[in-house]
Amino acid sequence: MVFFKCEAIRADKVDREQLRLEAETLPNELAELTFEGSPAPTEGNQNPFRDKTVAVSGTFERMDRDTVIALLESLGAMVDSAVTSGTDFLLFGNLPSSKKVSAAIANSVAMINERQFAEMLEQNR
């Protein structure tokens, strides 16, 4: 299981200009990606979501929840509404459910924020 470091960010320390720039460029970057029948993993193209169970929580700045879920499913992930011991990742946006976060911690589930999700997609194109 892969764990990602999740950073707590104080709202007064957020670089809003950087977030705005990232939000503007991400849709273009995502449009360039092709997820039709996810390619077989090769060196440098490891799909971290294939055959993994992912729960989604919170609101996302760069795309709506339905788009996030469709993207995960196109990568071969199974999206679940609850976090259990069988969950591989909790993908969270702003204001995630405290119940899902607590369950992820209790079950040692890897937690990925929206920025990390975008980075994982970029690294594994």
N, C-alpha and C positions, 0 to 999 in steps of 0.2 A: 504494500500500500504506500502511496506517495503522500507526503504531508507538505503543505505549503505554509510558509510563515504568513500570518495575517497581522497586519499592522492596524492599530487603533489610531485614527487620525482625528485630532481636535478640529472642530468646525472652523475655529478662528485661524487655523494654520493651513487651511486648504488653499492651494493656488488655483483660484477660480479661472483665471485666464488659461492656465495649462489644461484644466478640465474642459473648458470650452473648446480649445483647439483639438483636444483628443476626441471630443464628442463630434466635432465637425468632420474629422478625417476617418473615423472608424467605419461609418456606413460605406464609404468608398472602398476601404480595405476589405470589408466583409463581402462587398459585391464582387470583388476579384476572386474570392475563394470559390471553389467548386466542391460540393458535397454530395453530388449524385453518386450513390453506391460507393461510399468511402473507399479510397484506394487501400490496397494491402500495405501494411506497415513496411517501410524500408528504412534503412539507416537515414536519419535526418527527417523522416516523415512518420513518426510514431503517433498514432491516434490515441491519446490518453483516455478517450471517452468510449471507445468501442467495447461493448459488452459490459459496461459499468452502469450502476444504478445511481442516478443523480436526483437529488431533491432541490427544488428552487424556492427561494424565499426573498421577500423584499421587492422593492421597485427598482428598475434599472434606468439609468440616465440615457444610455446609448441606443437602446432598443426596447420594445415592449415585451412583456412576459411571453406572449404567444410566439414571438420571433425567437426568443431564447430557447423555448421548449422545442420548436421546430428545428432549430439549428442543432441542438443536442441529439434529437432523434435522428436527424440526417447523418450524424456522426456515429450512429449505432448505439447510443446510450438509451437506457430505459429510464424514463422520467417518472418519479414517484411523488406523491403528494405528502408523504410522511418520511421522517428520518428514523431509521431503525438500525439494528446491528448489521443488516445486509446492505446498507447504503454505502456507496464508495465516496461520493462527494456531496457536499452541500454548497451549491452555488448561490451566493447571496448578494443582494443589492442594498439599497438604502432601507433602513428600518426593517430588518428581517424579523421574523417571528421569534420571540424569545423561547418559545417551546421548541422550535426546530434547532435553534442554536444550542440550547441546553441538551437536547437529545444528541446532537452531533458531538458535543464535548463528552457526554457520558458514554457514547459508543465509539469514541476515537475515530470519528469520520473526518476526512480531510475537508477543510473549509476553503473555498475559493471565492474571492471577491470579483467584481466585474472587470477590474483592470487586469487581474491575474488571468481571468478567463480569456480576455482578448490577447494577452501575451502568449498563452498556451496555444491558441488558434494560430497565431502568427508564427510561432516556433515550429509548428508541426504542419505547415502547409505542404 
